[in-house]
Amino acid sequence: MKRTGPIELKDAFKQATDDQDKICQPEKTVATVKKRMQSMDLKILEKTERIDNGRLDIPVFFSTCGHDARAVIGTRKQMGKGATPAQAEASAVMELAERFSFFSFYKNRSYTQTGTREQFREEAISFTQIAKSVHDESDDLSAAKKIFETLPLRWTGAWNLTREKEVLVPIDWFYAINAFNGPSAGNCVEEALVQGICEIVERHVSSLISRKRLPAARIDPQSTTDRLVMEMLDKYARAGVELFVNDFTLDMGIPSIAVLAYDPATFPAKSEIVWTAGTTPGPEKALSRALTEVAQLAGDFNSGANYEASGLPKFTRLGDAAYIMEAPGPISMTDLPDLSNENIRKEVEALIQALGQRDYEVLTIDTTHPQLAVPALYTIIPGAHFRERAAGTSVAMFAAKIATENFGPDDAIRRLTEMERLLPGKYFIQFYLGNCHLEKGDPRLALTHFSRALDLSLDLASARQDIPSIYSYMGVCYKDLGDYENALAVLAKGEALDARRTDIYNLMGFCHFMRKEHEAAIRCFEKVIQLDPGSAIDYANIASNYRDMGRTQDAVQYYRLALELDPSIDFARDNLARLAGDNS
């Protein structure tokens, strides 16, 4: 098990304040990190390149992963943003360093020790903080505590910055909740802490405002005094892009600003409504972060880019965004709190104090890669909200999820059956039992558990977000049984509740393909690609339908598109070779 040990904050005076606040210029950051990556015996970085088309003239960069980084992270590219090319490139390089460091740490079993909370009771994080991490205030907590206390998890050392003490935390528990919200990297520990803390606060306020549709006050963007922010505002105006700037700070005492943007000239044919937020110690940099994030996601508002929503949902109709666009205001940037300081150490202390006053504790795990040696952390704030997580979470629900994911199906079924004894009638236990039986190759028995989960969830407001997943898994069962008609019927019910589920459209496409309804199948796979343009397998699926329709030229085109995105799809390569004599 790795111990994080005391994190002693040191003075870190800002030497670069254009766009982002750093202790050195972005050119130096890029040079230093690239040199370290090149000196390693691992291939981490292949190249960096600017990828915006210049319409907005707000730079966006890719850092392309080397083969070792791809194996660790699971993606081919990381994106970086900034008001200047140098800062955008630095952002892309540091994003790669951050992700590579985090996933290297998470996948290294020697950094953790598996056991139950009972085994680590003296040093372990309190159960109160565990319950807070999933906002569980239910009457089930007594039984849930018994379940949690005996659940084997992977524990590692973290430093509690609020209480200034080390504590052991179950990293797989928090990863199941936060995923990779919270990893950060910087030129120094203090930079990384500001980034990690602010990212979690940004996701927290974004989740609350979007879920509850809170009318966050509009900010007059002309009240900014930051030179680069004013330049970016002018660039958006020259391109004809409409901006709506809102105060997302809520009562957190840390400035958060959201920007909603769309281009009336190109929406919806070539652009989307983009909505994102930025949180930093000072409001000017928070607005800068949000503006550069819009540029990163928008694809210059003329390229047909399709971004993946994260902290905030994606609006497809302007009417749905009315509560943001027509919010009360405007207020001035000076109305927002300002914790900025020329010494980043003091900013970290102010962030911790602001959160502590609101009963949030800040914990961080040192994930710095020993060879890369770029300061990297994984910050955890129990009680923070995340939009991507279902609203009706609980300790028992996450315990059931982890039991299903971490143990073989037989062991998981035993644990879930014991959970059912302690907490009878919980839909999520039936759902995960269905998962286990499906993994064991028994779709018929799995279907009975998913049907039971559906019956138990239909009248629960807290389960509304999970019902499309239940329908999706029922579709898998029917598909595995060869009953494509019933599969399509239940998948259509899931689609009616959530029309942005790529898993549902992929399954529907497969069922239509098996029924030789090729045009319907293609329409389903096209919907997946609209939602996830990087889904190589769905380009290949479209190609296979064109192949069976006798449209060889179209099939060849789509197999090639699939292989450009993912050369490892064997059936695409084999079919392409047969259709085009192309062995490349």
C-alpha positions as MATLAB code, in Angstrom:
seq = 'MKRTGPIELKDAFKQATDDQDKICQPEKTVATVKKRMQSMDLKILEKTERIDNGRLDIPVFFSTCGHDARAVIGTRKQMGKGATPAQAEASAVMELAERFSFFSFYKNRSYTQTGTREQFREEAISFTQIAKSVHDESDDLSAAKKIFETLPLRWTGAWNLTREKEVLVPIDWFYAINAFNGPSAGNCVEEALVQGICEIVERHVSSLISRKRLPAARIDPQSTTDRLVMEMLDKYARAGVELFVNDFTLDMGIPSIAVLAYDPATFPAKSEIVWTAGTTPGPEKALSRALTEVAQLAGDFNSGANYEASGLPKFTRLGDAAYIMEAPGPISMTDLPDLSNENIRKEVEALIQALGQRDYEVLTIDTTHPQLAVPALYTIIPGAHFRERAAGTSVAMFAAKIATENFGPDDAIRRLTEMERLLPGKYFIQFYLGNCHLEKGDPRLALTHFSRALDLSLDLASARQDIPSIYSYMGVCYKDLGDYENALAVLAKGEALDARRTDIYNLMGFCHFMRKEHEAAIRCFEKVIQLDPGSAIDYANIASNYRDMGRTQDAVQYYRLALELDPSIDFARDNLARLAGDNS';
ca = [
       0.000    0.000    0.000;
       1.255    3.462   -0.874;
       1.184    6.177    1.758;
       0.614    9.740    0.600;
       2.120   11.197    3.783;
       1.950   14.838    4.845;
       1.429   17.368    2.075;
       3.137   20.534    3.218;
       1.999   23.475    1.149;
       4.814   25.708   -0.035;
       4.921   29.195   -1.496;
       4.252   29.045   -5.243;
       4.323   32.509   -6.776;
       2.746   33.040  -10.182;
       5.114   33.798  -13.032;
       2.554   33.344  -15.836;
      -0.892   34.925  -15.531;
      -2.101   35.160  -19.138;
      -5.133   32.900  -19.454;
      -4.127   30.558  -16.609;
      -2.133   31.165  -13.434;
       1.073   29.116  -13.343;
       4.507   29.248  -11.712;
       6.235   29.177  -15.107;
       5.484   30.068  -18.704;
       3.603   27.420  -20.739;
       6.476   27.058  -23.217;
       8.704   25.909  -20.356;
       6.032   23.490  -19.134;
       5.767   21.894  -22.588;
       9.537   21.621  -22.990;
      10.056   20.147  -19.511;
       7.270   17.569  -19.691;
       8.121   16.512  -23.256;
      11.751   16.014  -22.244;
      10.728   13.833  -19.306;
       8.395   11.772  -21.474;
      11.103   11.275  -24.100;
      13.626   10.152  -21.468;
      11.360    7.370  -20.188;
      11.546    3.794  -21.397;
       7.829    4.065  -22.157;
       6.220    5.677  -25.208;
       3.896    8.243  -23.644;
       3.581   11.092  -26.152;
       3.558   10.654  -29.911;
       2.963   14.273  -30.925;
       1.038   17.455  -30.222;
      -0.904   19.297  -32.904;
      -3.276   22.219  -33.167;
      -6.660   21.007  -34.438;
      -9.016   24.024  -34.513;
      -9.749   25.327  -38.003;
      -9.126   28.960  -37.121;
     -12.617   30.380  -37.419;
     -12.717   31.430  -33.766;
      -8.939   31.728  -33.520;
      -9.063   30.257  -30.016;
      -6.496   27.445  -30.096;
      -7.282   23.803  -29.352;
      -4.592   21.111  -29.244;
      -4.414   17.327  -29.280;
      -1.747   15.340  -27.527;
      -1.598   11.959  -29.271;
      -0.798    9.092  -26.925;
       2.136    6.800  -27.509;
       1.386    3.062  -27.451;
       2.254    2.650  -23.752;
       0.020    5.558  -22.753;
      -2.824    4.159  -24.885;
      -2.522    0.827  -23.097;
      -2.767    2.522  -19.694;
      -5.348    5.244  -20.390;
      -7.478    3.463  -22.987;
      -7.780    6.493  -25.291;
      -5.729    7.705  -28.237;
      -5.773   11.460  -27.644;
      -6.139   14.102  -24.961;
      -7.354   17.619  -25.646;
      -5.984   20.928  -24.419;
      -7.399   24.438  -24.453;
      -6.138   27.934  -23.876;
      -6.390   31.547  -24.957;
      -2.900   31.274  -26.488;
      -1.334   28.455  -28.569;
       1.369   27.903  -25.972;
      -1.142   27.495  -23.153;
      -3.379   25.202  -25.218;
      -0.423   22.951  -26.028;
       0.659   22.944  -22.380;
      -2.893   22.011  -21.408;
      -2.899   19.059  -23.831;
       0.475   17.796  -22.603;
      -0.457   18.138  -18.929;
      -3.818   16.444  -19.544;
      -1.887   13.445  -20.858;
       0.500   13.542  -17.883;
      -2.464   13.735  -15.500;
      -4.363   10.819  -17.022;
      -1.280    8.638  -17.504;
      -0.217    9.204  -13.886;
      -3.676    8.511  -12.494;
      -4.394    5.329  -14.431;
      -0.858    4.020  -13.851;
      -1.493    4.469  -10.129;
      -5.004    3.014  -10.190;
      -3.974   -0.111  -12.106;
      -0.901   -0.775   -9.939;
      -2.153   -3.223   -7.317;
       0.986   -2.742   -5.191;
      -0.178    0.796   -4.360;
      -3.280   -0.573   -2.603;
      -4.157   -3.252   -0.087;
      -7.394   -5.158   -0.418;
      -9.393   -5.623    2.748;
     -12.504   -4.564    4.619;
     -13.018   -1.388    6.588;
     -13.106   -3.516    9.714;
      -9.463   -4.461    9.060;
      -8.366   -0.816    8.715;
     -10.736    0.621   11.303;
      -8.136    2.732   13.158;
      -6.898    4.535   10.041;
      -9.863    4.228    7.678;
     -12.069    7.069    6.527;
     -15.201    7.355    8.678;
     -18.421    5.691    7.579;
     -20.042    9.131    7.887;
     -17.845   10.338    5.013;
     -18.625    7.181    3.013;
     -22.362    7.817    3.386;
     -21.833   11.471    2.520;
     -19.938   10.516   -0.635;
     -23.188    9.119   -2.085;
     -25.554   11.520   -0.253;
     -27.142    8.673    1.653;
     -29.355    9.877    4.508;
     -31.835    7.024    4.198;
     -33.291    4.759    6.857;
     -31.203    1.945    5.342;
     -27.889    3.240    6.673;
     -27.675    0.806    9.582;
     -27.986   -2.212    7.275;
     -25.867   -0.508    4.614;
     -23.077   -0.022    7.142;
     -23.013   -3.776    7.829;
     -22.766   -4.392    4.076;
     -20.013   -1.824    3.584;
     -17.953   -2.898    6.591;
     -17.530   -6.419    5.181;
     -16.999   -5.485    1.508;
     -13.368   -6.049    0.402;
     -12.066   -2.868   -1.235;
      -8.703   -1.494   -2.373;
      -7.360    0.871    0.283;
      -4.578    3.422   -0.094;
      -3.228    6.400    1.793;
      -4.656    9.891    1.316;
      -3.880   13.196    3.001;
      -6.838   14.984    4.559;
      -6.005   18.621    3.838;
      -8.869   19.830    5.997;
      -7.816   17.952    9.121;
      -4.097   17.749    8.242;
      -3.838   14.019    8.851;
      -3.395   10.837    6.846;
      -6.373    8.582    6.306;
      -6.888    5.342    4.401;
      -9.492    5.524    1.639;
     -11.040    2.850   -0.604;
      -9.922    4.114   -4.011;
     -12.177    1.758   -5.986;
     -15.182    3.062   -4.019;
     -14.402    6.657   -4.952;
     -13.514    5.754   -8.529;
     -16.943    4.105   -8.866;
     -18.450    7.438   -7.764;
     -16.133   10.054   -9.261;
     -14.464    8.171  -12.143;
     -11.706   10.504  -13.333;
     -13.170   13.688  -11.902;
     -10.446   14.834   -9.540;
      -7.144   13.787  -11.160;
      -4.874   16.754  -11.784;
      -1.275   17.598  -12.615;
       0.764   20.773  -12.339;
       4.178   22.323  -12.384;
       4.010   22.005   -8.596;
       1.773   20.343   -6.024;
      -0.027   23.607   -5.297;
      -0.985   24.064   -8.963;
      -2.284   20.497   -9.118;
      -4.335   20.996   -5.942;
      -6.019   24.154   -7.241;
      -6.936   22.379  -10.449;
      -8.244   19.235   -8.761;
     -10.284   21.026   -6.094;
     -11.763   23.502   -8.568;
     -12.722   20.775  -11.037;
     -14.733   18.965   -8.379;
     -16.445   22.187   -7.274;
     -17.217   22.963  -10.931;
     -18.851   19.552  -11.408;
     -20.727   19.924   -8.100;
     -22.389   23.259   -8.870;
     -23.032   22.236  -12.492;
     -24.827   19.100  -11.329;
     -27.024   20.963   -8.852;
     -27.983   23.728  -11.275;
     -28.694   21.436  -14.233;
     -30.611   18.839  -12.201;
     -32.773   21.377  -10.380;
     -32.934   23.810  -13.318;
     -31.864   26.675  -11.084;
     -32.021   30.138  -12.696;
     -28.378   31.106  -12.164;
     -27.986   34.878  -12.514;
     -26.683   36.191  -15.841;
     -23.334   37.999  -15.740;
     -22.555   41.012  -17.900;
     -19.471   39.764  -19.805;
     -18.466   43.359  -20.488;
     -17.754   43.746  -16.773;
     -14.574   41.692  -17.200;
     -11.208   43.426  -16.915;
      -8.993   40.545  -18.111;
      -7.274   41.408  -21.408;
      -7.358   37.902  -22.908;
     -10.960   37.342  -21.834;
     -11.956   40.561  -23.604;
     -10.083   39.415  -26.711;
     -11.903   36.063  -26.674;
     -15.266   37.773  -26.244;
     -14.468   39.862  -29.320;
     -13.557   36.709  -31.268;
     -16.892   35.093  -30.445;
     -18.715   38.293  -31.410;
     -16.890   38.547  -34.751;
     -17.867   34.965  -35.544;
     -21.507   35.725  -34.723;
     -21.632   33.283  -31.820;
     -24.138   34.189  -29.114;
     -22.930   33.840  -25.522;
     -24.880   33.600  -22.278;
     -22.720   33.926  -19.163;
     -24.115   32.804  -15.797;
     -22.995   32.804  -12.181;
     -22.728   29.185  -11.019;
     -21.097   29.944   -7.665;
     -24.189   29.059   -5.589;
     -23.202   29.251   -1.910;
     -19.797   27.598   -2.300;
     -17.730   30.751   -1.786;
     -15.595   29.783   -4.825;
     -16.298   31.534   -8.145;
     -17.848   29.376  -10.862;
     -19.010   30.726  -14.203;
     -20.908   28.943  -16.982;
     -21.050   29.881  -20.651;
     -23.776   28.720  -23.024;
     -22.952   29.375  -26.668;
     -24.540   28.784  -30.058;
     -24.132   30.100  -33.588;
     -27.456   31.158  -35.166;
     -25.891   30.903  -38.642;
     -24.761   27.280  -38.337;
     -27.007   25.677  -35.690;
     -28.141   22.929  -35.995;
     -26.746   21.928  -39.412;
     -23.053   22.392  -38.634;
     -22.878   23.183  -34.927;
     -24.379   22.453  -31.541;
     -25.432   24.332  -28.439;
     -22.390   24.196  -26.171;
     -22.743   24.567  -22.411;
     -19.849   24.346  -20.016;
     -18.465   25.898  -16.844;
     -15.222   27.001  -15.264;
     -14.150   27.244  -11.614;
     -10.951   28.909  -10.388;
      -9.999   30.935   -7.302;
     -10.737   34.176   -9.174;
     -13.767   34.986  -11.365;
     -11.759   36.385  -14.311;
      -9.882   33.115  -14.798;
     -13.110   31.154  -14.246;
     -14.650   32.959  -17.223;
     -11.470   32.421  -19.227;
     -11.609   28.691  -18.510;
     -15.253   28.462  -19.574;
     -14.634   30.391  -22.810;
     -11.696   28.199  -23.818;
     -13.678   25.073  -22.925;
     -16.478   26.203  -25.247;
     -13.937   26.574  -28.054;
     -12.568   23.091  -27.327;
     -15.994   21.469  -27.473;
     -17.532   23.488  -30.297;
     -15.256   22.650  -33.226;
     -15.304   26.317  -34.302;
     -19.111   26.111  -34.690;
     -18.831   25.157  -38.364;
     -17.316   21.691  -38.573;
     -20.220   19.456  -37.600;
     -18.341   18.536  -34.419;
     -20.220   16.442  -31.880;
     -18.982   16.788  -28.313;
     -19.559   14.398  -25.442;
     -21.372   16.046  -22.542;
     -19.742   15.732  -19.132;
     -20.205   18.294  -16.359;
     -23.308   19.803  -17.938;
     -25.913   18.181  -20.200;
     -26.129   18.971  -23.889;
     -29.118   20.986  -25.077;
     -30.448   20.117  -28.527;
     -33.144   22.814  -28.544;
     -32.843   26.433  -27.511;
     -36.179   26.235  -25.743;
     -34.762   23.750  -23.256;
     -32.094   26.291  -22.282;
     -34.541   29.122  -21.638;
     -34.094   28.996  -17.849;
     -30.402   29.775  -18.378;
     -30.710   32.225  -21.269;
     -33.501   34.170  -19.554;
     -32.162   34.013  -15.988;
     -32.341   37.178  -13.863;
     -29.549   39.728  -14.125;
     -27.199   40.924  -15.287;
     -24.762   41.142  -12.405;
     -21.135   42.228  -12.511;
     -18.047   40.046  -12.348;
     -17.160   41.968   -9.201;
     -20.245   40.526   -7.479;
     -18.602   37.102   -7.384;
     -16.256   35.996   -4.573;
     -12.540   36.295   -5.336;
      -9.991   34.018   -3.646;
      -7.178   34.760   -6.085;
      -3.715   35.532   -4.786;
      -0.292   35.903   -6.389;
       0.803   32.996   -4.156;
      -0.917   29.759   -5.229;
      -0.347   28.297   -1.757;
      -2.682   30.911   -0.306;
      -5.270   30.070   -2.966;
      -5.176   26.405   -1.945;
      -5.605   27.359    1.703;
      -8.518   29.652    0.835;
     -10.221   26.893   -1.172;
      -9.847   24.403    1.684;
     -11.166   26.963    4.170;
     -14.188   27.841    2.003;
     -15.091   24.173    1.637;
     -14.474   23.479    5.326;
     -16.897   26.234    6.290;
     -19.518   24.321    4.284;
     -18.660   20.988    5.938;
     -16.724   19.525    3.008;
     -13.404   17.804    3.668;
     -10.690   17.733    1.003;
      -8.635   14.561    0.630;
      -5.948   13.925   -1.941;
      -3.899   10.930   -3.082;
      -0.415   11.433   -4.504;
      -0.519    9.712   -7.920;
       2.761   11.135   -9.252;
       4.365    8.659  -11.655;
       7.870    7.837  -10.373;
       9.514    8.098  -13.811;
       7.519   10.998  -15.213;
       7.899   12.983  -11.975;
       5.197   15.531  -12.857;
       3.261   16.385   -9.652;
      -0.074   14.558   -9.961;
      -2.914   14.080   -7.480;
      -6.349   12.496   -7.167;
      -8.540   14.783   -5.094;
     -11.689   13.581   -3.329;
     -14.371   15.742   -1.699;
     -17.017   13.481   -0.106;
     -20.457   14.953   -0.679;
     -19.705   16.637   -4.000;
     -22.308   16.023   -6.698;
     -21.632   14.768  -10.229;
     -24.133   15.018  -13.061;
     -23.092   11.678  -14.559;
     -24.168    9.825  -11.436;
     -27.771    8.778  -10.863;
     -29.673   10.965   -8.427;
     -30.951    8.191   -6.164;
     -27.644    6.763   -5.026;
     -26.963    5.020   -1.738;
     -24.243    3.119    0.102;
     -26.010   -0.165   -0.603;
     -26.360    0.618   -4.317;
     -22.659    1.327   -4.752;
     -21.768   -1.704   -2.638;
     -23.886   -3.848   -4.975;
     -22.250   -2.279   -8.023;
     -18.727   -2.866   -6.714;
     -19.518   -6.418   -5.603;
     -20.717   -7.171   -9.130;
     -17.703   -5.583  -10.807;
     -14.957   -6.763   -8.436;
     -15.863  -10.409   -7.877;
     -16.693  -13.377  -10.062;
     -20.398  -13.942  -10.704;
     -20.788  -16.762   -8.158;
     -19.155  -14.774   -5.344;
     -21.090  -11.645   -6.365;
     -24.389  -13.561   -6.359;
     -23.636  -14.812   -2.840;
     -22.913  -11.256   -1.652;
     -25.948   -9.801   -3.417;
     -28.198  -12.494   -1.939;
     -26.960  -11.525    1.533;
     -27.643   -7.866    0.710;
     -31.163   -8.859   -0.359;
     -31.650  -10.503    3.055;
     -30.604   -7.302    4.852;
     -32.393   -4.934    2.451;
     -35.281   -6.769    0.767;
     -37.138   -5.269   -2.181;
     -34.339   -3.074   -3.570;
     -34.520   -2.803   -7.353;
     -30.779   -2.302   -7.756;
     -29.976   -5.628   -6.056;
     -32.230   -7.390   -8.565;
     -30.548   -5.434  -11.366;
     -27.056   -6.538  -10.354;
     -28.226  -10.130   -9.824;
     -29.416   -9.976  -13.422;
     -25.964   -8.764  -14.465;
     -24.325  -11.714  -12.724;
     -26.581  -14.328  -14.295;
     -26.088  -12.737  -17.692;
     -22.332  -12.999  -17.190;
     -22.817  -16.673  -16.298;
     -24.508  -17.195  -19.663;
     -28.080  -17.592  -18.391;
     -30.074  -14.805  -20.095;
     -33.403  -16.412  -19.208;
     -32.752  -16.282  -15.451;
     -31.150  -12.856  -15.840;
     -34.334  -11.642  -17.516;
     -36.425  -12.602  -14.484;
     -34.186  -10.469  -12.254;
     -34.258   -7.504  -14.649;
     -38.056   -7.773  -14.888;
     -38.253   -7.778  -11.090;
     -35.921   -4.764  -10.962;
     -38.195   -2.951  -13.404;
     -41.314   -3.699  -11.340;
     -39.617   -2.422   -8.178;
     -38.287    0.745   -9.829;
     -41.264    2.046  -11.793;
     -42.829    3.943   -8.894;
     -39.546    5.316   -7.515;
     -38.624    8.837   -8.590;
     -35.044    8.168   -7.474;
     -34.798    5.221   -9.901;
     -36.001    7.100  -12.990;
     -32.499    7.482  -14.423;
     -31.807    3.758  -14.088;
     -34.890    2.483  -15.899;
     -33.374    2.894  -19.410;
     -30.441    0.746  -18.252;
     -32.832   -1.963  -17.090;
     -34.567   -1.940  -20.475;
     -31.167   -2.062  -22.176;
     -30.127   -5.175  -20.255;
     -33.499   -6.789  -20.893;
     -32.787   -6.142  -24.567;
     -29.452   -7.956  -24.203;
     -31.237  -10.956  -22.690;
     -33.799  -11.153  -25.475;
     -31.037  -10.659  -28.052;
     -29.009  -13.504  -26.561;
     -32.139  -15.684  -26.639;
     -32.578  -14.864  -30.328;
     -35.900  -13.116  -29.630;
     -35.184   -9.969  -31.640;
     -38.811   -8.822  -31.724;
     -39.105   -8.599  -27.942;
     -35.601   -7.155  -27.748;
     -36.597   -4.291  -30.045;
     -39.806   -3.758  -28.059;
     -38.072   -3.279  -24.708;
     -35.246   -1.256  -26.266;
     -37.839    1.112  -27.772;
     -39.167    1.700  -24.243;
     -35.665    2.562  -23.099;
     -35.156    4.901  -26.051;
     -38.420    6.698  -25.245;
     -37.024    7.542  -21.795;
     -33.491    8.447  -22.906;
     -32.771    9.132  -26.565;
     -29.024    9.532  -25.962;
     -28.166    5.947  -25.008;
     -25.592    4.584  -27.441;
     -25.939    1.083  -25.955;
     -29.636    1.012  -26.799;
     -29.126    2.129  -30.391;
     -26.265   -0.315  -30.873;
     -28.423   -3.206  -29.665;
     -31.342   -2.088  -31.816;
     -29.038   -1.949  -34.826;
     -27.816   -5.503  -34.164;
     -31.377   -6.830  -33.848;
     -32.460   -5.138  -37.080;
     -29.373   -6.557  -38.790;
     -30.234  -10.077  -37.658;
     -33.769   -9.551  -38.993;
     -32.190   -8.385  -42.287;
     -33.796   -4.947  -41.808;
     -30.636   -3.281  -43.023;
     -31.876    0.267  -43.545;
     -33.333    0.336  -40.027;
     -30.075   -1.090  -38.680;
     -28.027    1.599  -40.422;
     -30.256    4.321  -38.968;
     -29.599    2.956  -35.455;
     -25.835    2.756  -35.918;
     -25.855    6.279  -37.372;
     -27.543    7.501  -34.192;
     -24.698    5.969  -32.178;
     -22.146    7.818  -34.310;
     -24.062   11.084  -33.919;
     -23.737   10.669  -30.157;
     -20.209    9.210  -30.215;
     -18.323   10.068  -33.420;
     -15.345    7.992  -32.328;
     -17.280    4.697  -32.133;
     -15.272    2.687  -34.657;
     -17.302   -0.492  -34.222;
     -20.470    1.261  -35.381;
     -18.836    2.425  -38.616;
     -17.941   -1.231  -39.139;
     -21.511   -2.274  -38.317;
     -22.857    0.127  -40.945;
     -20.363   -1.324  -43.415;
     -21.592   -4.862  -42.761;
     -25.150   -3.802  -43.511;
     -24.059   -2.163  -46.761;
     -22.155   -5.353  -47.588;
     -25.272   -7.473  -47.172;
     -27.283   -4.959  -49.231;
     -24.827   -5.367  -52.089;
     -23.588   -1.779  -51.785;
     -19.922   -2.732  -51.925;
     -18.480    0.750  -52.425;
     -20.301    2.097  -49.355;
     -19.231   -0.945  -47.341;
     -15.579   -0.409  -48.282;
     -15.796    3.269  -47.316;
     -17.222    2.516  -43.862;
     -14.843   -0.375  -43.137;
     -11.959    1.983  -43.894;
     -13.421    4.650  -41.620;
     -13.728    2.076  -38.840;
     -10.141    0.900  -39.244;
      -8.816    4.464  -39.245;
     -10.331    4.860  -35.803;
      -9.457    1.384  -34.531;
      -7.122   -0.840  -36.559;
      -7.790   -3.779  -34.216;
     -11.300   -4.592  -35.527;
     -10.499   -7.914  -37.178;
     -13.801   -8.509  -38.953;
     -13.614   -5.061  -40.536;
     -10.109   -5.714  -41.831;
     -11.047   -9.187  -43.130;
     -14.187   -7.949  -44.860;
     -12.342   -5.006  -46.373;
      -9.711   -7.367  -47.780;
     -12.417   -9.557  -49.345;
     -14.391   -6.641  -50.783;
     -11.553   -4.436  -51.989;
      -8.512   -6.653  -52.053;
      -7.104   -4.198  -49.503;
      -4.788   -5.805  -46.979;
      -3.656   -2.529  -45.406;
];
